[in-house]
Amino acid sequence: MAARSAHVALRALHEEAVWRGVLLAVGATVIGRVPAAAVLTVGFAAAHAPAQGRLAVVHLLTGSCFTALALGFGLAAAMTAHAVYNVLIAVALAGRPNGPIRTVPAASGPPYARLTTPDTSPAAGSDETAAILRLENVARRFGAVLALDGVSLELRPGEIVTLLGPNGAGKSTAISIALGLRRPDRGCARLFGLDPRLAAARERIGVSPQETSFPPTGRVRELIELVRANYVAPAETDDLLTEFGLDALAGRLAGGLSGGERRRLALALAFAGQPRALFLDEPTVGLDVEARRRAWSSIRGFRATGGTVLLTTHHLDEAEALATRIVVLDRGRIRAEGAASELRARAGVARVTLEVAALPALPPEVRVERIDGRYVLHTDDPDGLVERIVASGIAFSGLEVTRVSLEQAVLDLTGADP
């Protein structure tokens, strides 16, 4: 607790030196002291509310107080008040019903080997033993676009669930609602049984968003340590660097990283807090083959230690390699879910392709397509179908029997063109 208090106090001193010591002084010379103070307070609240989960009005009030102290009594008074406030908040959070958080003893190893769990039984209203995430009849509209339309989804402990679907299917919107970054227009979202907008719900997760950016002058090691500082029991920095192949880049400025290197850093940050659940939006975009396989290994290792993962991807081989359950989204609705083999079975396990002038009578369950002058027959009994065609005595050529891939199954389920 003493170390945590010292850390948040130092953060407060640094923030005051920048916000009040620099920005207020600069703004006062341009637009005057009072307008600059008002703009600074609004900016302070806008920067802190999304990150810390408390209402914006709380940050408006505290920011106003710190600014008033700086104007009336000098920067030192504001710095002292902010430091004391941060320490009091840290003490209050340590004594909340959900925590404190302790580290499960484990041998040194990969960053996912020491998961964090609450010291006490769950607080009232939480559901630690059931779903990690629950979306119930969630809908979300952006203007005329209905991004999600009655989506219900559960993420259970120990699962790796992959969201598949075309661009605009609603995958990223579903994740943003699960993380409390957006509110559903209708329905309910619960993370560890809590409103995902609460910091208490989000402190046990790791996130790698689809789009990431880092301070260009921050070094890789510094950025990892910055994120680690927000958790009570983080993974070791050196473990994270090694796990994601960043050892040689530890001293490199983020602004000089390639796209693949930035993606590896984003993944390392998702693991930094030793979370219980990971939310990964297109986690391997831009990675080379070796880095991609390394990321897969880390995700599998995380699950092996009891972790839970929700990820989106456009790589069908990635979904097959990792997912215990696949959820197919299309135009804001769930079209199907299950293991890869179950989705193939639902779409038809084989395709019979041939060139023929006219088909014989076929069973009603056989789906027929005409592609580039060839007939494509979708069936769950390809052997029986071929026997039926041969027995009909019709002349045909170019007979091919192929197993339906997961890609084709998803295309069939979403009605998309190949």
C-alpha positions in Angstrom: 0.0 0.0 0.0 2.9 2.4 0.8 4.4 1.8 -2.6 1.1 2.3 -4.3 0.5 5.5 -2.4 3.9 6.8 -3.4 3.3 6.0 -7.0 -0.1 7.8 -7.2 1.3 10.7 -5.3 4.2 11.1 -7.8 1.7 10.8 -10.7 -0.3 13.6 -9.2 2.8 15.8 -8.9 3.7 15.1 -12.5 0.1 15.9 -13.7 0.0 19.1 -11.9 3.4 20.2 -13.2 2.0 19.7 -16.8 -1.6 20.6 -16.5 -1.4 23.5 -14.1 2.2 24.5 -14.2 2.6 24.5 -18.0 -0.8 24.5 -19.7 -2.4 27.0 -17.4 0.5 29.4 -17.6 0.6 29.2 -21.4 -3.2 29.5 -21.7 -3.3 32.5 -19.4 -1.0 34.5 -21.6 -3.2 33.8 -24.7 -6.8 34.0 -23.5 -6.5 35.1 -19.8 -6.4 33.3 -16.5 -10.1 32.6 -16.0 -10.9 31.3 -19.5 -7.7 29.3 -19.4 -8.7 27.8 -16.1 -12.1 26.8 -17.4 -10.7 25.2 -20.6 -8.1 23.4 -18.5 -10.7 22.0 -16.1 -12.9 20.7 -18.9 -9.8 19.1 -20.6 -8.8 17.6 -17.3 -12.2 15.9 -16.9 -12.3 14.8 -20.5 -8.9 13.1 -20.2 -9.6 11.4 -16.9 -13.2 10.3 -17.0 -12.9 7.6 -19.8 -9.7 6.2 -18.3 -10.8 6.0 -14.6 -14.5 5.1 -14.9 -15.8 7.8 -12.5 -18.4 10.3 -13.6 -17.1 13.4 -15.5 -18.7 15.7 -12.9 -16.3 14.2 -10.3 -13.3 15.2 -12.4 -14.8 18.6 -13.1 -15.1 19.3 -9.4 -11.7 18.0 -8.5 -10.1 19.8 -11.5 -11.8 23.0 -10.5 -10.5 22.7 -6.9 -6.9 22.1 -8.1 -7.1 25.0 -10.6 -8.5 27.3 -7.9 -5.7 26.4 -5.5 -3.1 27.0 -8.3 -4.6 30.4 -9.1 -5.0 31.5 -5.5 -2.1 29.9 -3.6 0.4 28.7 -6.2 1.3 25.5 -8.0 2.7 23.9 -4.8 -0.7 24.0 -3.2 -2.4 22.3 -6.2 0.3 19.7 -6.3 0.0 18.9 -2.6 -3.8 18.7 -2.8 -3.8 16.4 -5.9 -1.2 14.1 -4.3 -3.3 13.8 -1.1 -6.4 13.2 -3.1 -4.8 10.4 -5.2 -3.5 8.7 -2.0 -7.0 8.8 -0.4 -8.5 7.3 -3.6 -5.9 4.5 -3.6 -6.6 3.7 0.1 -10.3 3.6 -0.6 -10.0 1.3 -3.6 -7.8 -1.0 -1.6 -10.5 -1.5 1.0 -13.4 -1.9 -1.4 -15.6 -5.1 -1.3 -14.1 -6.6 -4.4 -10.5 -6.6 -3.3 -7.7 -6.4 -2.6 -6.2 -8.3 -5.4 -3.5 -10.8 -4.7 -1.1 -12.7 -6.9 -1.4 -16.5 -7.0 2.1 -17.8 -6.2 3.7 -19.4 -9.3 7.2 -20.1 -10.6 8.7 -17.5 -12.9 7.7 -17.9 -16.5 5.4 -16.3 -19.1 3.3 -13.3 -18.1 0.1 -15.3 -18.1 1.4 -17.9 -15.5 0.3 -15.9 -12.5 -3.3 -14.9 -12.8 -4.9 -12.4 -10.4 -7.9 -13.4 -8.3 -9.9 -11.5 -5.6 -8.9 -12.2 -2.0 -12.5 -12.4 -0.8 -15.8 -13.8 -2.1 -17.5 -11.8 -4.9 -19.3 -8.6 -4.0 -23.0 -8.6 -4.2 -24.2 -8.4 -7.8 -21.1 -10.0 -9.3 -21.0 -13.5 -10.7 -17.5 -14.8 -10.5 -18.3 -18.5 -10.9 -20.5 -18.1 -14.1 -20.0 -16.0 -17.2 -17.0 -13.7 -17.6 -19.0 -11.6 -20.0 -22.8 -11.6 -20.7 -24.5 -9.6 -23.4 -28.3 -9.8 -23.3 -30.4 -8.7 -26.3 -27.9 -5.9 -27.0 -28.7 -3.4 -29.7 -26.7 -0.4 -30.9 -27.4 2.1 -33.7 -25.2 4.6 -35.3 -27.5 7.0 -37.2 -29.2 4.9 -39.9 -26.9 1.9 -39.3 -28.0 -0.8 -36.9 -24.6 -2.2 -35.8 -26.0 -4.7 -33.3 -29.6 -6.1 -33.4 -30.5 -8.1 -30.3 -27.2 -9.8 -29.7 -27.0 -12.2 -26.8 -23.6 -13.8 -26.0 -21.9 -15.4 -23.0 -18.1 -15.8 -22.5 -17.5 -18.5 -20.0 -14.3 -19.2 -18.0 -11.6 -21.0 -19.9 -13.0 -20.3 -23.4 -11.4 -18.8 -26.4 -14.3 -17.4 -28.4 -13.7 -15.9 -31.8 -16.1 -13.5 -33.5 -16.2 -13.9 -37.3 -18.0 -12.0 -39.9 -17.6 -9.5 -42.7 -16.5 -5.9 -42.2 -19.4 -4.0 -40.6 -20.9 -7.1 -39.0 -20.8 -5.6 -35.5 -17.7 -7.3 -34.1 -15.8 -4.3 -32.9 -19.0 -2.7 -31.6 -19.8 -5.8 -29.5 -16.3 -5.6 -28.0 -16.6 -1.9 -27.3 -19.9 -2.5 -25.4 -18.4 -5.4 -23.6 -15.6 -3.1 -22.4 -17.9 -0.3 -21.3 -16.5 2.0 -24.1 -20.0 2.3 -25.5 -23.5 2.0 -24.1 -26.1 -0.3 -25.7 -29.2 1.4 -26.9 -31.1 -1.6 -25.7 -30.2 -4.6 -23.6 -27.7 -5.3 -20.9 -23.9 -5.9 -20.7 -22.2 -7.4 -17.7 -18.5 -8.0 -17.2 -17.7 -10.2 -14.2 -21.3 -9.6 -13.2 -20.8 -5.8 -13.1 -21.5 -2.8 -15.3 -18.5 -2.8 -17.7 -18.2 0.9 -17.3 -17.1 0.5 -13.7 -13.3 0.4 -13.1 -13.8 -2.5 -10.7 -15.1 -4.6 -13.6 -12.3 -3.7 -16.0 -9.3 -4.1 -13.7 -9.2 -7.8 -14.3 -9.0 -7.6 -18.1 -6.4 -7.0 -20.8 -7.2 -5.4 -24.1 -5.5 -5.1 -27.5 -7.7 -2.8 -29.7 -7.8 -2.9 -33.4 -6.1 0.5 -33.7 -3.3 1.3 -31.4 -1.0 4.4 -31.0 1.8 5.1 -28.6 3.6 8.3 -27.5 6.3 8.5 -30.3 9.0 9.5 -27.8 8.2 6.7 -25.3 10.5 3.7 -25.3 9.2 0.2 -25.4 10.3 -0.7 -21.8 8.9 2.6 -20.5 5.5 2.0 -22.1 5.3 -1.4 -20.6 6.2 -0.1 -17.2 3.7 2.7 -17.5 0.9 0.2 -18.1 2.1 -2.1 -15.4 1.9 0.7 -12.9 -1.9 0.7 -13.2 -2.1 -2.8 -11.7 -1.6 -4.2 -8.2 0.1 -7.4 -9.3 1.4 -7.0 -12.8 3.6 -9.3 -14.9 7.3 -8.7 -14.9 8.6 -6.3 -17.6 11.4 -8.7 -18.6 8.9 -11.6 -18.9 6.7 -9.5 -21.2 9.6 -8.4 -23.4 10.8 -12.0 -23.8 7.3 -13.5 -24.3 6.5 -11.2 -27.2 10.0 -11.0 -28.8 10.6 -7.4 -27.7 14.0 -7.8 -25.8 16.0 -6.2 -28.7 13.4 -3.4 -28.9 13.3 -2.5 -25.2 15.2 0.8 -25.6 13.6 1.7 -29.0 11.3 4.7 -29.3 7.7 3.8 -30.1 7.8 6.3 -33.0 10.4 4.2 -34.8 8.6 0.8 -34.5 7.2 -0.9 -37.6 3.6 -1.9 -37.8 4.3 -5.5 -36.7 6.5 -4.3 -33.8 3.7 -2.0 -32.6 1.3 -4.9 -32.7 3.6 -7.0 -30.6 3.9 -4.2 -28.1 0.1 -3.9 -28.0 -0.2 -7.6 -27.2 2.4 -7.3 -24.5 0.4 -4.5 -22.9 -2.7 -6.6 -22.9 -0.9 -9.2 -20.8 0.8 -6.6 -18.5 -1.8 -6.7 -15.7 -2.0 -10.5 -15.5 -5.7 -10.4 -16.4 -8.3 -13.0 -16.0 -9.8 -12.2 -19.5 -8.4 -10.9 -22.7 -10.2 -8.9 -25.4 -8.3 -8.9 -28.6 -9.5 -7.1 -31.7 -7.6 -8.4 -34.8 -4.6 -9.2 -32.6 -2.2 -10.5 -35.3 -2.8 -8.0 -38.1 0.6 -7.0 -39.6 2.5 -9.8 -37.8 4.9 -12.0 -39.8 4.5 -15.8 -39.6 6.9 -16.3 -36.7 5.4 -13.5 -34.6 1.9 -14.7 -35.4 2.7 -18.2 -34.2 4.3 -16.7 -31.0 1.1 -14.8 -30.3 -1.0 -17.9 -30.8 1.3 -19.7 -28.3 0.8 -16.9 -25.7 -3.0 -17.0 -26.1 -3.1 -20.8 -25.8 -0.8 -20.6 -22.7 -3.1 -18.0 -21.2 -6.1 -20.2 -21.6 -4.1 -23.2 -20.1 -3.6 -21.2 -16.9 -7.4 -20.6 -16.6 -7.6 -17.4 -18.7 -10.5 -16.5 -21.0 -10.3 -14.9 -24.4 -12.6 -13.1 -26.8 -11.0 -12.1 -30.1 -12.0 -11.0 -33.5 -10.1 -12.0 -36.7 -10.4 -12.2 -40.4 -7.9 -15.1 -40.5 -10.0 -18.3 -40.7 -6.9 -20.4 -39.9 -6.4 -18.4 -36.8 -10.0 -19.0 -35.7 -9.6 -22.8 -36.3 -6.2 -22.9 -34.5 -7.4 -21.0 -31.4 -11.1 -21.0 -30.9 -13.0 -23.4 -28.6 -16.2 -21.6 -29.9 -16.8 -19.5 -33.0 -19.6 -16.9 -33.2 -20.6 -15.7 -36.7 -21.9 -12.2 -36.8 -23.6 -10.7 -39.8 -25.4 -7.3 -40.1 -25.6 -7.0 -36.4 -27.0 -10.5 -35.6 -25.6 -13.8 -34.6 -26.1 -16.2 -37.4 -24.4 -19.3 -35.9 -22.1 -20.4 -33.1 -20.2 -23.5 -32.2 -17.0 -25.3 -32.9 -15.5 -25.1 -36.4 -16.6 -28.6 -37.2 -20.2 -27.8 -36.1 -20.2 -24.7 -38.4 -19.0 -26.8 -41.3 -21.7 -29.4 -40.6 -24.4 -26.6 -40.5 -23.2 -25.3 -43.9 -22.8 -28.7 -45.5 -19.7 -30.8 -45.1 -18.9 -31.3 -48.8 -19.3 -29.8 -52.3 -19.7 -32.0 -55.4 -18.8 -30.1 -58.5 -19.3 -31.3 -62.1 -20.0 -30.3 -65.6 -23.3 -31.7 -67.0 -26.0 -30.5 -69.4 -28.8 -31.1 -66.9 -29.0 -32.6 -63.4 -31.1 -35.6 -62.5 -33.7 -35.4 -59.8 -31.9 -34.7 -56.5 -33.0 -34.9 -52.8 -34.5 -31.6 -51.6 -31.8 -31.2 -48.9 -29.1 -30.8 -51.7 -28.4 -27.1 -52.4 -27.6 -26.4 -56.0 -25.5 -23.5 -57.4 -24.4 -22.7 -60.9 -20.9 -21.2 -61.0 -18.9 -20.5 -64.2 -20.9 -23.0 -66.1 -20.4 -25.8 -63.5 -22.9 -27.2 -61.1 -21.9 -27.0 -57.4 -23.9 -29.3 -55.1 -23.8 -28.9 -51.3 -24.5 -32.1 -49.4 -23.8 -33.8 -46.1 -23.7 -37.2 -48.0 -21.3 -36.7 -51.0 -20.8 -40.5 -51.5 -24.5 -41.1 -51.8 -25.0 -38.1 -54.1 -22.3 -39.3 -56.5 -23.8 -42.8 -56.6 -27.2 -41.3 -57.4 -25.7 -39.2 -60.2 -23.9 -42.2 -61.7 -27.0 -44.5 -61.4 -29.0 -41.9 -63.3 -27.0 -42.6 -66.4 -26.4 -39.0 -67.4 -23.2 -37.9 -69.1 -21.0 -35.7 -66.9 -17.3 -34.7 -66.6 -15.0 -32.8 -64.2 -16.3 -34.5 -61.1 -14.8 -33.1 -57.9 -15.6 -33.7 -54.3 -14.2 -31.2 -51.8 -14.7 -30.7 -48.0 -16.3 -27.4 -47.1 -13.7 -25.1 -45.5 -14.5 -22.9 -42.5 -14.2 -20.0 -44.9 -16.9 -21.4 -47.2 -19.1 -22.3 -44.1 -18.9 -18.6 -42.9 -19.7 -17.3 -46.4 -22.7 -19.7 -46.6 -23.9 -18.6 -43.2 -23.6 -14.9 -43.9 -24.8 -15.1 -47.4 -21.7 -13.3 -48.7 -20.2 -13.8 -52.1 -17.1 -16.0 -52.3 
